[in-house]
Amino acid sequence: MTAEDLNYFTLDDIAEHNSIKSTWIVIHHKVYDVTRFLEEHPGGEEVLREHAGGDATESFEDVGHSTDAHAVAQQMLVGELHPDDREKLAKPAESLATTLEEEPSSWLPNWLIPLAAAVIVTLVYRMYVAESEL
């Protein structure tokens, strides 16, 4: 499929394809009809059905698909996500990143408490060893 042949689909269009008879997923803003591939998918049909009618980009990348998997996916390409809906997919991730960046650094519980616990354990151990030598 060439760039001129690509159709644009909205998230609502894609959401309608969430059944066994018609299963579409979005990966990197590209829309794939994976209906015929459900039974052949090495990870099982459930993996694809879980993302039916929605975005599967994160799961697809987390698994680390091979170049062969990318080639197979190209055969199922039916279009692209409409540019207006691309922002809708990006917003939750951006807001999470913004939330994480705004949180103050919490080195105290992450470093100081375990360090204090280690010092206490060391002191108790030394006292126990000193008593047993007497």
Summary of the structure (lengths in Angstrom):
residues: 134
radius of gyration: 25.4
end to end distance: 84.2
largest distance: 87.9
contacts: 314
relative contact order: 0.13
helix: 60%
strand: 15%
